[in-house]
Amino acid sequence: MGKRSRQRQKNQTAGRDNRDNAGWGAGYADIVKENKLFEHYYKEQGLVPEGEFEQFMDAMREPLPATIRITGYKSHAKEILHCLKEKYFKDIQELEIDGQKIEAPQPLSWYPDEQAWHTNMSRKIIRKSPLLEKFHQFLVSETESGNISRQEAVSMIPPLLLKIEPHHKILDMCAAPGSKTAQLIEMLHADMDVPFPEGFVIANDVDNKRCYLLVHQAKRLNSPCIMVVNHDASCIPTLQIESNGKKDILFYDRILCDVPCSGDGTMRKNIDVWKKWTTSNSLHLHGLQLRIAVRGVEQLAVGGRMVYSTCSLNPIEDEAVIAALLEKSEGALELADCSAELPGLNWMPGVTSWKLMTKEGQWYSDWSEVPSGRHTQIRPTMFPQKDPEKLASMHLERCMRILPHHQNTGGFFVAVLVKKAPMPWNKRHPKLRKDMSSSSAAQTGGSPAASTPSGTPHLPENAIREQEVGGPKGTIDGEAAGEAPKGASVAQEATAKQDGVCGPPPSKKMRLFGYKEDPFVFLTEDDPVFTTIQSFYDLSPDFPKLNVLTRTHEGKKRHLYMVSKELRNMLLNNSERMKVINTGVKVWSRNSDGEEFGCAFRLAQEGIYTLQPYIRSRIITVSVEDIKVLLTQENPFLSKLEDDAHAQAKKLGMGSIVLKYIPNPNNPAEPQCPIQLCGWRGKTSIRAFVPRNERFHYLRMLGVEVFREKQGVGQKQRDGEKEEKDEVRDEVEKDAEEEEGMAENEGELDFDNCDENGSSERKTDSCNQGTSS
């Protein structure tokens, strides 16, 4: 056995060496991009215009082009766009790789302000080709610092159709990996002069591990208005907020419902779909997709918008779900006409007829044809509406299907729903005796739990009163909320037995999976922590102290975070209803050395743009040359600063400082956006506390080259071989900032070079990459 085992190991090693030495493009045998069942199914459905099916299939077999999106709400967006156009795009437009000529990247015609770009290069070529190493480093670095997102083109469509305003309350129901969530946050912060918009984004995902990828994506944008939660979207809790001293139900102005799907529109990047695709995938998912969509419209405010989207082309997952939702709504919902909203985008209107096919090849065009043995897999809602009048009133042609060969994209489906009135089932009061409700409320010290018949969509009773009757508020649906107050189930059981009255079933305890999160503890206005912070940084009187939180009940507070007042309201009123993974932006970190200088907390770079408007001291105004010195040298002496900054620094005592650059409109050669950096004033020196990728970002804006050459494929690094090319690279690579490498226990992550389509676990030093729609 030992000899055979050694021989097997030798053969495996030899095979691996052959792959490694075969060049950067070599790898495992390509997956055959053929699926006869897929071709037969979509030919029969007639979704592709006549005469275009071969083009459609050819496009599906081609690799997906790389697309990038510049972060829109950052004031640096124009500078990054200028850097891309003038430097990186010019360098790559004349290249030829593997016989393929690289075309100059072009802006997506339908995306506003040239903020999204695509090229004919695939992601694999960008990652692996030595000729594109500089461009790849730029993409990775800027992605990590939150200034660009590598995102599939069609994935950018749903947030645009939501028409986000800064005051909107937004729910992203199935948010991981978070590229669309990032767009929502950007739109919320459209006005950079407002550090705390009135609106917020709640980003939810059912997968606990993927929630941490979501945290990583959201953290890049440093917003105090994002909360990541971990729930099943089909029964996501109904939340309550305090309004004018009364408890009120939270209804969302905008909901993004990007549901789990079979993903056959992603075949160009997820080539596993070719061999795994079968018609049963969509049959299994239809019910879940409809339940999630129903739960979404229940929580949508009247007048609000919900975008339903999938990366599948299958009508069972697309029009069938929308049609079932419209029929259930009895006129409360309508499809919005978005034909004029994204000029330049090519799309096909939704279809009004389709058929079902089993994986054995059996076709059904009506529910009446389905044998009773298949009634558990095939449901009536999967079939098109037969009543011509009802079908016409649905306006399914307003749905949008994006086909890959029309604009060299992935496949996608999107529909925009507008809520005109409360859902019809919200108008029916649950059959619950008043004395039972009051008894339950008395025992729980709170509001009673309403119930609905099994299998019927439900919404809190006070939502009914609020929208239909306008009566008193305050009743919460215990089952919808995921967890009833302690003692509620006991009360319900006891009262149900009285007089033989049939009461609701006992509320189930919400099961929490994954990591146990640290608590979110808000500070009081008179917390002793604020005493030194207030005097050291001279905070303005309007600084919202109540919005500051920490992640520990006991011991010293390591980090202080800030959220908007709306999210504070949410956290305080729903701590028992929802599992919060992360929220808030870090604004201060404890620094033991700082106590002797007057304040134990130093500023954190993540929250500097949120916090700086309230800081009135410890600010040094710097020039472009000063920033270059601070970002390329480890601990420069104060004398290395220009005279003006040097004089300001000398007036300040030791401790944390803000380094502020104000653009000069009379000098267009310099960056035309404000820059704010956290720093430390030492005894004779000064330094910037900025993470590595953010340093690279600012240096690129200032025209400093930060490219780091990689060693050749398979070449091992030996002691003494490492040489730096110039002073910039030498100093930047030395940066061992605690901002970058600190493994915190407050639910934050430290990822390195993880892109938009990654999947991650909660680790501090690694990033496992995968693919996701």
Buried (B, 14 or more C-beta within 10 A) or exposed (E): EEEEEEEEEEEEEEEEEEEEEEEBEEEEEEEEBEBEEBBEBBEEBEBBEEEEBEBBBEBBBBBBBBBBBBBBBBBBBBBBBEBBBEBBBEEBEEBEBEEEEBBEBEBBEBBEEBBBBBBBBBBBBBBBBEEBBBBBBBBBBBBBBBBBBBBBBBBBBBBBBBBBBBEBBBBBBBBBBBBBBBBBBBBBBEEEEEBBBBBBBBBBBBBBBBBBBBBBBBBBBBBBBBBBBBBBBBBBBBBBBEEEEEBBBBBBBBBBBBBBBBBBBBBBBBBEBBEEBBBBBBBEBBBBBBBBBBBBBBBBBEEBBBBBBBBBBBBBBBBBBBBBBBBBBEEBBBBBEBEEBBEEBBBBEBBBBBBBBBEEEEEBEEBEBBEEEBEEBBBEBBBBBEEEEEBEEBBBBBBBBBBBBBBBBBBBBBBBBBBEBBBEBBBEEBEBBEEBBEBBBEBBEBBBBBBBEEEEBBBBBBBBBBBEEEEEBBBBBBBBBBBBBEEBBEBBEBBBEEEEEEBBEBBEEBEBEBBEBBEBBBBEEEBEBBEBBBEBBEBEEEBBBEBBBBBBEEEEBBBBBBBBBBBBBBBEBBEBBBBBBBBBBBBBBBBEEBEEBBBBBBBBBBBBBBBBBBBEEBBBEBBBEBBBBBBBBEEBEBEBBEEEBBEBBEEBEBBBBBBBBEBEEEEEEBBBBBBBBBBBBBEEBBBBBBBBBBBBBBBBBBEBEBBBEEEEEEEEEEEEEEEEEEEBBBBBEEBEBEBBBEEBEBBBBBBEBBBBBBBBBBEEEEBEEEBBB
